[in-house]
Amino acid sequence: MQTIFVMVKCEPGRAYAVADEAVDVEQVSEVHSISGQYDLMVKCYLDAGQDIGQFVVETLQTLPGVKDTFTIIAFKAFS
């Protein structure tokens, strides 16, 4: 399993609508509203070997109201 965090920049006034859509995506674990250059932080779990770029481009970037994304690949979780 691969963990990625995707920061999402939304069209003005659309962050909550985008969050509502994102939580319905099977691979999405959490969606957080954040401050700064991006509006949302989306935590996703992908199957081993699943193409990260394809998931981001075809699934998250096509959600209505998404303007831009920035993807972070997690190596190891410390808990």
Contact map, one row per residue, 1 for C-alpha under 8 A:
1110000000000000000000000000000000000000000011110000000000000000000000000000000
1111000000000000000000000000000000000000000011110000000000000000000000001100000
1111100000000000000000000000000000000000001111000000000000000000000000001110000
0111110000000000000000000000000000000000001111000000000000000000000000111100000
0011111000000000000000000000000000000000111100000000000000000000000000111100000
0001111100000000000000000000000000000000111100000000000000000000000011110000000
0000111110000000000000000000000000000111110000000000000000000000000011100000000
0000011111000000000000000000000000000111110000000000000000000000011111000000000
0000001111100000000000000000000000001111000000000000000000000000011110000000000
0000000111111110010000000000000000000110000000000000000000000000111100000000000
0000000011111110000000000000000000000000000000000000000000000000111000000000000
0000000001111110000000000000000000000000000000000000000000000000000000000000000
0000000001111111000000000000000000000000000000000000000000000000000000000000000
0000000001111111110000000000000000000000000000000000000000000000100000000000000
0000000001111111111000000000000010000011000000000000000000000000100000000000000
0000000000001111111100000000000000000000000000000000000000000000000000000000000
0000000000000111111110000000000000000000000000000000000000000000100000000000000
0000000001000111111111000000000000000000000000000000000000000011110000000000000
0000000000000011111111100000001100000001000000000000000000000000000000000000000
0000000000000001111111110000000000000000000000000000000000000000000000000000000
0000000000000000111111111000000000000000000000000000000000000010000000000000000
0000000000000000011111111001001000000000010000000000000000010010000000000000000
0000000000000000001111111101111000000000000000000000000000000000000000000000000
0000000000000000000111111101000000000000000000000000000000000000000000000000000
0000000000000000000011111111000000000000000000000000000000000000000000000000000
0000000000000000000000111111000000000000000000000000000000000000000000000000000
0000000000000000000000001111100000000000000111000000000000000000000000000000000
0000000000000000000001111111111000000000011110000000000000000000000000000000000
0000000000000000000000100011111000000000011110000000000000000000000000000000000
0000000000000000000000100001111100000000011100000000000000000000000000000000000
0000000000000000001001100001111110000001111000000000000000000000000000000000000
0000000000000000001000000000011111000001110000000000000000000000000000000000000
0000000000000010000000000000001111100011100000000000000000000000000000000000000
0000000000000000000000000000000111110111100000000000000000000000000000000000000
0000000000000000000000000000000011111110000000000000000000000000000000000000000
0000000000000000000000000000000001111110000000000000000000000000000000000000000
0000000010000000000000000000000000111110000000000000000000000000000000000000000
0000001111000000000000000000000001111111100000000000000000000000000000000000000
0000001111000010000000000000000011111111100000000000000000000000000000000000000
0000001110000010001000000000001111000111110000000000000000000000000000000000000
0000111100000000000000000000001111000111111000000000000000000000000000000000000
0000111100000000000001000001111100000001111100000000000000000000000000000000000
0011110000000000000000000001111000000000111110000000000000000000000000000000000
0011110000000000000000000011110000000000011111000000000000000000000000000000000
1111000000000000000000000011100000000000001111100000000000000000000000000000000
1111000000000000000000000010000000000000000111110101000000000000000000000000000
1100000000000000000000000000000000000000000011111100000000000000000000000000000
1100000000000000000000000000000000000000000001111100000000000000000000000000000
0000000000000000000000000000000000000000000000111110000000000000000000000000000
0000000000000000000000000000000000000000000001111111001000000000000000000000000
0000000000000000000000000000000000000000000000001111111000000000000000000000000
0000000000000000000000000000000000000000000001000111111100000000000000000000000
0000000000000000000000000000000000000000000000000011111110000000000000000000000
0000000000000000000000000000000000000000000000000011111111100000000000000000000
0000000000000000000000000000000000000000000000000111111111110000000000000000000
0000000000000000000000000000000000000000000000000001111111111000000000000000000
0000000000000000000000000000000000000000000000000000111111111100000000000000000
0000000000000000000000000000000000000000000000000000011111111100000000000000000
0000000000000000000000000000000000000000000000000000011111111110000000000000000
0000000000000000000001000000000000000000000000000000001111111110010000000000000
0000000000000000000000000000000000000000000000000000000111111110011110000000000
0000000000000000000000000000000000000000000000000000000011111111010000000000000
0000000000000000010011000000000000000000000000000000000000111111110000000000000
0000000000000000010000000000000000000000000000000000000000000111110000000000000
0000000001100110110000000000000000000000000000000000000000000011111000000000000
0000000111100000010000000000000000000000000000000000000000011111111110000000000
0000000111100000000000000000000000000000000000000000000000001000111110000000000
0000000111000000000000000000000000000000000000000000000000001000011111000000000
0000011110000000000000000000000000000000000000000000000000001000011111100000000
0000011100000000000000000000000000000000000000000000000000000000000111110000000
0001111000000000000000000000000000000000000000000000000000000000000011111000000
0001110000000000000000000000000000000000000000000000000000000000000001111100000
0111100000000000000000000000000000000000000000000000000000000000000000111110000
0111100000000000000000000000000000000000000000000000000000000000000000011111100
0010000000000000000000000000000000000000000000000000000000000000000000001111100
0000000000000000000000000000000000000000000000000000000000000000000000000111110
0000000000000000000000000000000000000000000000000000000000000000000000000111111
0000000000000000000000000000000000000000000000000000000000000000000000000001111
0000000000000000000000000000000000000000000000000000000000000000000000000000111
